[in-house]
């Protein structure tokens, strides 16, 4: 009796069988940006919340300073070895 109850518990039901999901049965929605021109994409920037604009400016300035510092370090620092030394040609 115990084995039949356990066997019944692990029988696949109609819900457990593999079926396509409801989302897959609907047609694919069109993308919002398909076929847009640059001016139409620039108009979408108005949808950015105003609270995020200062954050974007701060992150942009930080990334700019990081690239400047890296470039300056690579150009100015004479102690840094960018090529191999003591190569026998």
Secondary structure, DSSP 8 states (H G I E B T S, - for coil): -HHHHHHHHTS--TTTS----HHHHS-----TTTT--HHHHHHGGGGS-THHHHHHHHHHHHHHHHHHHHHHHHHH-SSS--S--S---
